Amino acid sequence: MATHTDSGQLWPGLAGSYYRLPLAMVATAPLAAAQAAALLPGGMPLADSSPYNLFWIMLDRERRLVASLPPSLLRPDSPSRVAAPLQARLQRLFPGLGTLPWDKVWTGWVDMVPDRLPRIFQPVPNLYVPLGYSGQGIVNATVLGRELGGAIAKDDFADCAFAITDIRPAPLAGLLPRLTQAVIFPLIRTGNRLFL
Ligand SMILES: Cc1cc2nc3c(=O)[nH]c(=O)nc-3n(C[C@H](O)[C@H](O)[C@H](O)COP(=O)(O)OP(=O)(O)OC[C@H]3O[C@@H](n4cnc5c(N)ncnc54)[C@H](O)[C@@H]3O)c2cc1C
């Protein structure tokens, strides 16, 4: 059952095994070639791997600058409002950058787990529930799907690269997502705007 953040609605106990959190993405209008090259020479993406303050930027093939960040509580549909902490951070990193033309915003849900390691739960025989990509499932879910599919096809789980366990609860799964959205995300956004 690879239904990501909807899995909690589909099987008892799963809702408490991860933190369902919103994540926003923003994109600029296509940038001038010189500005794009000044930000990301050669088109290479940039990422800071801090687990507490995720920060990455990339250019798409139309030279739109794309990034993800916690959504804005008050104006989640406004590209410039959602991107404001990122804009401030970029201006500190790239003095003289100016205001970027923030053009698009969209928001989805991610399945955070405390150790940020994807896992496979097996609540009953023959039901497998991958979860816990923690906002990084594009590669992880692809690899996990190959591993799990291969193990199911062979009916041999000994070599599966991901541990298969009972459902493991995530501490404070009811409270933490609400606290994160109401308090922690606004603090991160303010911190990014002002200092970080
Ligand atoms: C804004 C945003 C930015 C992100 N950026 C990145 C990134 O840069 N890098 C990265 O690695 N990851 C990123 N992620 C996370 C990544 O998208 C997920 O980790 C990944 O998509 C999880 O894969 P999945 O196959 O488990 O779930 P999904 O890709 O969400 O697929 C689950 C599928 O199940 C379907 N489904 C749900 N319920 C049911 C049902 N009852 N019946 C039938 N079908 C159902 C859904 O329609 C969906 O098609 C981002 C996520 C968001 C929201």
The ligand as a MOL file (V3000), in Angstrom:
LIG
                    3D

  0  0  0     0  0            999 V3000
M  V30 BEGIN CTAB
M  V30 COUNTS 53 58 0 0 0
M  V30 BEGIN ATOM
M  V30 1 C 6.2220 20.2230 -2.3370 0
M  V30 2 C 7.0330 18.9550 -2.2860 0
M  V30 3 C 8.3530 18.9710 -2.7030 0
M  V30 4 C 9.0960 17.7970 -2.6940 0
M  V30 5 N 10.4020 17.8470 -3.1340 0
M  V30 6 C 11.1170 16.7180 -3.1520 0
M  V30 7 C 12.4540 16.7100 -3.6550 0
M  V30 8 O 12.9840 17.7240 -4.0710 0
M  V30 9 N 13.1530 15.5470 -3.6320 0
M  V30 10 C 12.5990 14.3850 -3.1680 0
M  V30 11 O 13.2730 13.3520 -3.1660 0
M  V30 12 N 11.3360 14.3580 -2.7120 0
M  V30 13 C 10.5790 15.4800 -2.6910 0
M  V30 14 N 9.3020 15.4570 -2.2040 0
M  V30 15 C 8.7920 14.2090 -1.6070 0
M  V30 16 C 8.3830 13.2100 -2.6350 0
M  V30 17 O 7.4380 13.7960 -3.5040 0
M  V30 18 C 7.7640 11.9930 -1.9220 0
M  V30 19 O 8.6660 11.5130 -0.9210 0
M  V30 20 C 7.4800 10.8680 -2.8900 0
M  V30 21 O 6.5950 11.3190 -3.8950 0
M  V30 22 C 6.8640 9.6800 -2.1540 0
M  V30 23 O 6.6010 8.6820 -3.1240 0
M  V30 24 P 5.3780 7.7090 -2.9320 0
M  V30 25 O 5.3800 6.8400 -4.1320 0
M  V30 26 O 5.4500 7.0660 -1.5710 0
M  V30 27 O 4.0880 8.6380 -2.8630 0
M  V30 28 P 3.3870 9.5410 -3.9680 0
M  V30 29 O 4.3480 9.9420 -5.0280 0
M  V30 30 O 2.6680 10.6110 -3.2040 0
M  V30 31 O 2.3440 8.5430 -4.6130 0
M  V30 32 C 1.2690 8.0050 -3.8450 0
M  V30 33 C 0.1490 7.7080 -4.8110 0
M  V30 34 O -0.9070 7.0240 -4.1100 0
M  V30 35 C -2.1270 7.5110 -4.6100 0
M  V30 36 N -3.1750 7.2410 -3.6140 0
M  V30 37 C -3.3640 7.8150 -2.4080 0
M  V30 38 N -4.4270 7.2870 -1.7780 0
M  V30 39 C -4.9280 6.3390 -2.6110 0
M  V30 40 C -6.0260 5.4260 -2.5260 0
M  V30 41 N -6.8200 5.3940 -1.4520 0
M  V30 42 N -6.2500 4.6050 -3.5710 0
M  V30 43 C -5.4510 4.6220 -4.6820 0
M  V30 44 N -4.3990 5.4580 -4.8110 0
M  V30 45 C -4.1390 6.2970 -3.7880 0
M  V30 46 C -1.8830 8.9920 -4.8360 0
M  V30 47 O -2.8230 9.5290 -5.7360 0
M  V30 48 C -0.4810 8.9660 -5.4170 0
M  V30 49 O -0.5040 8.8290 -6.8130 0
M  V30 50 C 8.5200 16.6040 -2.2150 0
M  V30 51 C 7.1920 16.5890 -1.7830 0
M  V30 52 C 6.4540 17.7570 -1.8210 0
M  V30 53 C 5.0280 17.7300 -1.3400 0
M  V30 END ATOM
M  V30 BEGIN BOND
M  V30 1 1 1 2
M  V30 2 1 2 3
M  V30 3 2 2 52
M  V30 4 2 3 4
M  V30 5 1 4 5
M  V30 6 1 4 50
M  V30 7 2 5 6
M  V30 8 1 6 7
M  V30 9 1 6 13
M  V30 10 2 7 8
M  V30 11 1 7 9
M  V30 12 1 9 10
M  V30 13 2 10 11
M  V30 14 1 10 12
M  V30 15 2 12 13
M  V30 16 1 13 14
M  V30 17 1 14 15
M  V30 18 1 14 50
M  V30 19 1 15 16
M  V30 20 1 16 17
M  V30 21 1 16 18
M  V30 22 1 18 19
M  V30 23 1 18 20
M  V30 24 1 20 21
M  V30 25 1 20 22
M  V30 26 1 22 23
M  V30 27 1 23 24
M  V30 28 2 24 25
M  V30 29 1 24 26
M  V30 30 1 24 27
M  V30 31 1 27 28
M  V30 32 2 28 29
M  V30 33 1 28 30
M  V30 34 1 28 31
M  V30 35 1 31 32
M  V30 36 1 32 33
M  V30 37 1 33 34
M  V30 38 1 33 48
M  V30 39 1 34 35
M  V30 40 1 35 36
M  V30 41 1 35 46
M  V30 42 1 36 37
M  V30 43 1 36 45
M  V30 44 2 37 38
M  V30 45 1 38 39
M  V30 46 1 39 40
M  V30 47 2 39 45
M  V30 48 1 40 41
M  V30 49 2 40 42
M  V30 50 1 42 43
M  V30 51 2 43 44
M  V30 52 1 44 45
M  V30 53 1 46 47
M  V30 54 1 46 48
M  V30 55 1 48 49
M  V30 56 2 50 51
M  V30 57 1 51 52
M  V30 58 1 52 53
M  V30 END BOND
M  V30 END CTAB
M  END
